[in-house]
Amino acid sequence: MLTLFAFAYISSVWLIGGSNVCGAAMGGREDPKSDCVLTNCEKLSNDIGKAECCGNQVCTGAELCCGGQAFNPEEGTCCEVDNGHNKTAVTKGLSQKVSSCCGLKAYNKLNDICCESNIAAKPGPNAKCCGKVAFDKHTHLCCGPHNNKTFLQKDSSGHVCCGHKQYNPKTECCHEMNGSLEPMQINSSSCVQNQKPSSLLICKETTFCICGSKRSSSCDKNQPKSQCCCTPERYEGVLTVYDPSAHICCDGCVTGRKPWKDQCFGQTSYCLAQSGVLCRKGTLYKYRDDGEVCSAGGTHPSPEQHYCGRELYLPEEDICCHGQRHANNGNSHCCGGEAYNISDPKKKCCAARLYNLTGQSGEKYYNCCGSLLQNIESVCCSSEFNEVLYSKKSGFGCCGHQYFNASLWSCCAGRLSPAKNQNKSINESKLLSINNLNESDLCNKMQIGTVDSVSLNSIVFRDVLEIHGRNATMTHLALPHILKTPDCCSFPKLTPGKIYFFDGKNVFADFIHDSVLQSLYFIFSKCYGP
């Protein structure tokens, strides 16, 4: 059972004039009913304006192909089983970022468990399977051979299995008698006879190790290091250490660095100043005139010309968004390949995906969650590296990007631990996004700074600037700058050395933009009105 990112037959297509229907493009001919023309799929990642054909559908943007069905991995999961012939299915409503597959159905292994292709709710954080039944190993036992299990409630926390029964190793032993295992009193003659060193290695729990290496974790304190009960996975990553001053790394290949070869083209090194050579996204052009320049549209003789994708454009009049040319209307900004007015309350850009908001109150009821749009029926859980959208459930809360069952887990500062008692209130911790702030909060005073250190009661920032979006001004603040955190568990996990936005109550990240400069430009463009 596998969680798949993309597989089956995928064909690359051009999207011309915004067409999003591929029709029967699988045959390799242009479909007269659409604008899809097959091209080379291997060059897809290096070209602009392409999509992928998945069966008779077009995968655009973040979509992938699951068999013959297009799906967005942020809001669905692709699962595969191979029982002689391959089968695939998409589970909608559960992001592939946090899912696992149980047969052809996806589930969240934080709160559920897969037992013999059956998904069951975890009865406890340490749930295990007993056949198709899930049980808490702290309160129950699953005893007997694999094909004949017995489900038992523990007589005490120290009881373990003995055949189909249980026993306390402190007062009893497990004795083989007439072909079956039976608990016996520890001072009985049968137990005394059994107290001989065993040559067999008995692992009561799974041992995690890296097979083929000396790193192992024994399942028995007395187990020699030469023995190891390994999990099925193997560590296969091979990293090469190199000196950047003497070598150059090109697509995983290390070669000697030379003055005339200091740039990469795939696995080949070349020189940026080499005469007659131009490199443009996946293509190395040789024997070119030294006066030529290149862009995403190819090479052209005049340094005054600018290309947007494959078209010439005028920067004074147009805006270029990922190879797509649009008219610049004064306050136009890019959202993926589209342009929009950043001041328009009916438009929302979520990770390069532009939405038209249909709600009467505009963006008030809509937030971004990655590239998806969150409404009042869903929950967005976010950590420093992930934003995941979930269907809202009673008794659940966010801990970073995980949506946890409060009867199983408790959360503090982005970290989950088994719940010790049943609290009526759910303590949540997630990193908020500046992209989801309303205009009054975004455009008034806010600080940006680098986290220096974190304690239970406060966060110390350095290099702090105070931003006033409405006035488009910034002021540096004196050090140290300390943000008090009386309820430290409600604050997200922060990384020292990283830059965050914050006010007097919350800490924010910018999940949309790639740099602080882009973040500031977004804030001032959204807020400043001369």
C-alpha positions in Angstrom: 0.0 0.0 0.0 1.5 3.3 -1.1 0.8 7.0 -0.8 1.5 8.2 -4.4 2.4 11.7 -5.5 1.9 11.1 -9.2 1.9 8.1 -11.4 0.2 6.4 -14.5 0.4 7.8 -18.0 0.9 11.6 -18.0 1.2 13.7 -21.1 2.5 17.3 -21.2 0.3 19.9 -22.9 0.4 23.6 -23.7 -2.3 25.7 -22.2 -3.2 28.3 -24.9 -5.7 31.0 -24.2 -6.4 29.7 -20.8 -7.8 26.3 -22.0 -8.2 23.8 -19.3 -9.7 20.9 -21.2 -7.4 18.3 -22.7 -10.0 16.0 -24.2 -8.5 13.0 -26.0 -5.0 14.3 -26.1 -3.6 10.9 -25.0 -3.3 9.8 -28.6 -0.6 12.3 -29.5 -2.6 14.5 -31.9 -4.0 17.9 -31.4 -7.6 17.8 -30.2 -9.8 20.0 -32.5 -12.2 20.6 -29.6 -9.4 22.0 -27.3 -6.2 23.9 -27.3 -4.1 21.0 -26.0 -1.0 20.1 -28.0 1.3 17.4 -26.8 4.9 18.2 -26.1 7.8 16.5 -24.4 6.8 15.7 -20.8 10.4 15.5 -19.7 10.9 19.2 -20.3 7.7 20.2 -18.4 9.5 21.5 -15.3 11.7 23.8 -17.4 9.0 25.4 -19.6 6.4 28.0 -18.9 2.7 27.7 -19.5 2.5 24.0 -19.5 0.2 21.6 -17.7 -0.2 17.8 -17.7 -2.8 15.5 -19.2 -4.1 13.0 -16.8 -6.4 10.6 -18.7 -8.7 13.1 -20.4 -8.3 15.8 -17.7 -5.7 18.5 -17.4 -3.6 18.8 -14.3 -2.9 22.4 -13.6 -1.1 24.3 -10.8 -0.7 22.0 -7.8 -2.7 19.1 -9.3 -1.2 15.6 -9.8 -2.3 12.5 -11.5 -3.7 9.4 -9.7 -4.2 6.7 -12.3 -6.5 8.6 -14.7 -7.9 11.0 -12.1 -6.5 14.5 -11.4 -6.3 15.6 -7.8 -4.8 18.3 -5.6 -2.5 16.7 -2.9 -3.3 19.6 -0.6 -6.9 18.4 -0.4 -6.8 14.8 -1.3 -4.6 11.6 -1.2 -3.8 9.1 -3.9 -3.6 5.4 -2.8 -2.5 2.3 -4.7 -2.8 -1.4 -4.1 -1.3 -4.1 -6.4 -3.1 -7.5 -6.0 -2.0 -8.8 -9.4 -3.3 -5.7 -11.1 -2.9 -2.1 -10.1 -5.7 -0.2 -8.5 -5.8 3.5 -7.5 -8.2 5.7 -5.7 -8.4 9.3 -4.4 -9.6 10.1 -0.9 -10.9 13.6 -0.9 -10.8 15.9 2.1 -7.5 14.7 3.6 -4.2 16.3 2.6 -1.4 14.0 1.3 0.9 15.9 3.7 -0.5 14.2 6.8 -2.1 11.0 5.4 -1.2 7.3 5.1 -2.9 4.7 3.0 -5.0 1.8 4.3 -5.7 -0.2 1.2 -7.3 2.3 -1.2 -8.5 4.6 1.5 -6.4 7.4 3.2 -6.4 8.1 6.9 -4.7 10.3 9.5 -2.4 8.1 11.5 -2.2 10.6 14.3 -5.8 9.8 15.3 -6.6 6.6 13.5 -5.0 3.2 12.8 -5.1 0.8 10.0 -5.7 -2.8 11.1 -5.8 -5.4 8.3 -7.1 -2.8 5.7 -9.7 -1.6 8.2 -9.5 2.0 9.5 -10.3 2.3 13.2 -10.2 5.3 15.7 -7.3 5.0 18.1 -8.5 4.1 21.6 -5.3 5.7 23.0 -2.1 7.3 21.8 -0.3 4.0 22.0 -2.8 2.0 20.0 -2.0 -1.3 18.4 -3.8 -3.8 16.2 -5.3 -7.1 17.2 -6.5 -8.5 14.0 -9.0 -5.9 12.7 -9.5 -4.5 16.2 -7.6 -1.5 17.6 -6.6 -1.6 21.3 -4.6 0.5 23.8 -1.5 -1.5 24.7 -1.4 0.1 28.2 -4.8 -1.4 29.1 -5.2 -4.5 26.9 -3.2 -7.4 25.4 -3.5 -9.2 22.1 -2.2 -12.7 22.8 -1.7 -15.9 20.8 -0.3 -16.8 17.4 -0.9 -14.5 14.4 -3.9 -16.4 13.0 -5.5 -17.0 16.3 -5.5 -14.0 18.6 -7.2 -13.4 21.9 -8.1 -9.9 23.1 -7.6 -9.5 26.9 -7.9 -6.6 29.4 -4.7 -6.3 31.4 -4.9 -7.5 35.0 -2.2 -5.0 35.8 0.2 -2.7 33.9 2.9 -5.4 34.3 1.1 -8.3 32.8 2.2 -9.7 29.4 1.1 -12.5 27.1 1.6 -16.2 27.7 0.0 -18.1 24.8 -3.6 -17.1 24.9 -3.4 -16.0 28.5 -1.5 -13.4 30.5 0.9 -13.5 33.4 2.9 -11.3 35.8 6.6 -11.9 35.2 7.3 -10.7 38.8 5.3 -13.6 40.4 4.9 -16.1 37.5 6.7 -17.7 34.6 5.4 -18.8 31.2 5.9 -22.5 30.9 5.4 -24.8 27.9 3.3 -27.8 28.9 1.7 -30.3 26.5 2.4 -28.1 23.4 0.9 -24.9 24.9 2.0 -22.1 27.1 0.7 -21.8 30.6 1.3 -19.3 33.5 2.9 -21.0 36.5 3.9 -19.7 39.9 7.5 -18.5 39.8 8.6 -20.8 42.7 7.2 -23.9 41.1 9.5 -26.7 39.8 8.4 -26.0 36.2 9.6 -22.4 36.5 12.9 -23.3 38.1 13.6 -25.7 35.2 12.9 -23.0 32.7 15.4 -20.6 34.1 18.1 -21.5 31.5 19.8 -19.0 29.1 18.0 -18.9 25.8 19.9 -18.8 22.6 16.9 -17.2 20.9 16.5 -13.5 20.4 13.1 -12.5 21.5 12.0 -9.0 20.6 8.9 -7.8 22.5 8.9 -4.4 20.7 9.9 -3.2 17.3 13.5 -2.1 17.1 14.4 0.9 14.9 17.8 0.8 13.3 19.5 1.6 10.1 20.2 -1.7 8.4 23.7 -2.1 7.1 25.1 0.4 9.6 26.4 0.3 13.1 23.5 2.5 14.4 20.9 0.3 16.1 18.6 0.4 19.0 18.2 -2.9 20.8 14.9 -4.3 21.8 16.5 -6.0 24.8 18.9 -4.3 27.2 21.2 -7.4 27.1 21.1 -7.8 23.3 24.5 -7.8 21.7 25.2 -5.0 19.3 25.7 -7.5 16.5 22.1 -8.5 16.6 19.3 -6.3 15.4 15.6 -6.6 14.8 15.3 -4.2 11.8 12.2 -2.5 10.4 11.6 -3.2 6.7 12.8 0.2 5.6 16.4 0.7 4.7 18.5 3.8 4.6 19.6 4.3 1.0 20.5 8.0 0.9 24.2 8.6 -0.1 25.7 12.0 0.5 29.0 13.2 -0.9 31.0 15.7 1.1 33.0 18.1 -1.0 35.1 21.3 -0.6 33.3 24.2 -2.5 36.6 26.0 -2.9 38.1 23.0 -4.8 35.0 21.3 -6.4 31.6 22.1 -7.8 28.4 20.2 -7.3 26.2 19.9 -10.3 22.9 18.0 -9.9 24.5 15.5 -7.4 27.8 15.1 -9.4 31.0 16.5 -7.9 33.7 17.7 -10.4 36.9 19.7 -10.0 36.4 23.4 -9.9 38.4 25.3 -12.6 38.4 29.0 -13.4 36.8 28.3 -16.7 34.1 26.0 -15.3 32.3 27.5 -12.3 28.6 27.2 -13.3 26.2 24.2 -13.7 24.1 22.9 -16.5 22.5 19.7 -15.2 25.5 17.5 -14.3 27.8 19.5 -16.5 29.9 22.4 -15.4 30.7 25.4 -17.6 31.8 29.0 -17.3 29.5 32.0 -17.0 32.1 34.1 -18.8 32.8 31.5 -21.5 32.6 33.0 -24.9 29.7 31.9 -27.1 27.8 30.1 -24.3 24.4 31.0 -22.9 22.4 28.9 -20.4 18.6 29.2 -20.1 16.5 26.9 -18.0 17.5 23.4 -19.0 19.2 24.3 -22.3 22.8 25.1 -22.8 23.3 27.3 -25.9 26.7 27.1 -27.5 28.2 29.0 -30.5 26.2 32.1 -29.8 27.2 35.7 -30.6 28.7 37.4 -27.5 26.2 40.3 -28.0 23.2 38.1 -27.5 21.2 37.9 -24.2 18.7 35.3 -23.1 15.4 35.3 -21.2 12.6 32.8 -20.6 11.6 33.4 -24.2 14.9 32.4 -25.7 17.8 34.4 -27.1 17.4 37.8 -28.8 19.9 40.3 -30.2 18.8 43.5 -28.5 19.6 44.2 -24.8 16.7 46.7 -24.8 14.0 44.0 -25.4 12.3 42.1 -22.6 10.6 38.8 -22.8 7.7 37.5 -20.7 7.6 33.8 -21.5 7.7 33.7 -25.3 6.3 37.2 -25.8 8.0 40.6 -25.9 6.6 42.9 -23.3 6.9 46.6 -22.2 7.8 46.8 -18.4 6.3 50.4 -18.3 2.9 49.1 -19.5 2.7 45.4 -18.7 3.4 43.1 -15.8 4.9 39.7 -16.3 3.6 36.9 -14.0 5.4 33.6 -14.4 5.7 33.9 -18.2 2.2 35.4 -18.7 1.9 39.0 -19.8 -0.9 41.2 -18.4 -1.7 44.9 -18.6 -0.5 46.8 -15.6 -3.4 48.7 -14.1 -1.4 50.7 -11.5 -1.8 48.4 -8.5 -1.4 45.1 -10.3 0.4 42.2 -8.6 1.2 38.7 -9.6 -0.6 35.6 -8.2 1.1 32.7 -10.0 0.5 33.3 -13.7 -2.4 35.8 -13.1 -2.4 39.5 -12.3 -4.9 41.1 -9.9 -5.6 44.4 -8.1 -4.2 43.8 -4.6 -6.7 46.4 -3.2 -9.7 44.5 -4.5 -11.5 42.9 -1.5 -13.1 40.4 -3.8 -9.8 38.9 -4.8 -7.6 36.6 -2.7 -4.2 35.2 -3.6 -3.3 31.9 -1.9 0.1 30.6 -2.7 0.0 31.5 -6.4 -3.7 30.6 -6.8 -6.1 33.4 -7.3 -9.7 33.2 -6.0 -12.8 35.3 -6.7 -14.6 35.7 -3.4 -18.3 35.3 -3.7 -19.2 36.0 -0.1 -21.2 39.2 0.5 -18.6 40.4 3.1 -15.6 39.8 0.8 -12.5 38.4 2.4 -13.9 38.6 6.0 -15.0 35.0 5.9 -12.2 33.5 3.8 -8.6 32.8 4.7 -5.8 31.1 2.8 -4.5 27.7 3.9 -1.6 27.0 1.6 -3.1 27.2 -1.9 -6.6 26.4 -0.7 -9.3 28.7 0.5 -10.6 28.1 4.0 -14.2 28.7 4.9 -16.2 28.5 8.2 -16.7 24.8 7.8 -13.0 24.0 7.7 -9.9 24.4 9.9 -6.4 25.4 8.9 -3.6 24.1 11.0 -0.2 25.6 10.4 3.4 25.2 11.5 6.6 26.8 10.2 6.8 24.4 7.2 3.2 23.3 6.5 -0.3 24.6 6.2 -3.0 21.8 6.1 -6.7 22.2 5.7 -9.1 19.8 7.6 -12.8 19.3 7.9 -13.9 20.8 11.2 -14.5 18.2 14.0 -15.8 18.5 17.5 -13.2 17.7 20.2 -10.2 18.3 17.8 -7.6 21.1 17.8 -4.5 22.4 16.0 -1.0 21.7 17.2 1.2 23.1 14.5 -0.1 21.6 11.2 -1.5 18.5 13.0 -5.2 18.3 13.8 -5.4 16.2 17.0 -8.0 14.4 18.9 -8.0 16.0 22.4 -9.0 12.8 24.0 -5.7 11.3 22.8 -3.3 14.1 22.8 -2.4 17.4 24.5 -0.5 20.3 22.8 2.1 22.7 24.1 4.1 25.1 21.9 3.6 23.0 18.8 4.5 19.7 20.4 2.1 16.8 21.0 2.2 14.5 24.0 -0.3 11.8 25.2 -3.2 13.3 27.1 -2.9 12.7 30.8 -6.4 13.7 31.7 -9.6 14.7 30.0 -9.7 18.5 29.8 -12.9 20.3 28.7 -10.8 23.0 27.1 -8.5 22.3 24.2 -5.2 24.1 24.2 -4.1 24.9 20.6 -0.9 26.1 19.1 -0.4 27.2 15.5 1.6 29.7 13.6 -0.6 32.4 12.1 -0.2 33.9 8.6 0.0 37.7 7.9 -1.8 37.0 4.7 -5.0 36.2 6.7 -4.9 39.4 8.8 -7.7 41.8 8.3 -6.8 45.2 6.9 -6.9 47.0 10.3 -4.5 44.6 11.9 -2.2 44.3 8.9 -2.0 48.0 8.2 -1.4 49.3 11.8 1.7 49.0 13.8 3.5 45.6 13.7 7.0 44.5 14.4 9.4 42.2 12.5 12.5 40.7 14.0 14.8 37.7 14.4 14.2 35.3 17.3 17.2 35.3 19.6 16.0 33.0 22.3 12.8 31.4 23.7 11.9 30.7 27.3 8.7 29.6 29.1 7.6 33.1 29.8 9.1 35.3 27.0 10.6 35.5 23.5 13.7 37.7 22.9 13.9 39.3 19.4 16.8 41.2 17.8 17.1 43.3 14.7 13.6 44.6 15.3 11.8 47.0 13.0 8.4 48.5 13.7 6.3 48.6 10.5 3.4 51.0 9.9 1.7 49.8 6.7 -0.8 52.6 6.5 2.1 55.2 6.4 4.6 52.9 4.6 7.2 53.6 7.3 9.7 51.5 9.3 11.5 52.4 12.5 14.2 50.4 14.2 13.6 49.6 17.9 16.1 49.5 20.7 17.5 46.2 22.0 16.6 44.0 23.7 13.0 43.6 22.6 11.1 41.1 24.7 7.6 39.6 24.0 6.0 38.3 27.1 4.3 34.9 26.8 2.2 34.2 29.9 0.6 31.2 28.3 3.6 29.7 26.5 1.7 26.6 25.4 -0.5 28.6 23.2 2.4 30.1 21.2 3.8 28.2 18.2 7.1 26.5 18.1 9.7 29.1 17.0 13.2 28.6 15.6 16.0 30.9 16.9 17.7 32.7 14.0 14.5 32.9 11.9 12.5 36.1 11.1 8.9 36.5 12.3 6.2 39.2 12.4 4.6 39.9 15.8 2.4 42.3 17.7 1.7 42.5 21.4 -0.2 39.2 21.4 0.7 36.9 18.5 3.5 35.8 16.3 3.0 35.5 12.5 4.8 34.1 9.5 4.5 34.8 5.8 3.7 31.5 4.0 3.1 33.2 0.7 6.2 35.2 -0.1 9.8 34.0 -0.5 11.7 36.9 1.2 11.2 39.6 3.8 11.5 42.2 1.0 8.5 40.6 -0.8 6.6 40.5 2.5 7.1 44.2 3.2 6.2 45.1 -0.4 3.0 43.1 0.0 2.1 45.0 3.3 2.8 48.5 1.9 1.0 47.7 -1.4 -2.0 46.5 0.5 -2.1 49.3 3.0 -0.5 52.4 1.7 -2.7 54.9 -0.2 -1.0 58.2 -1.0 
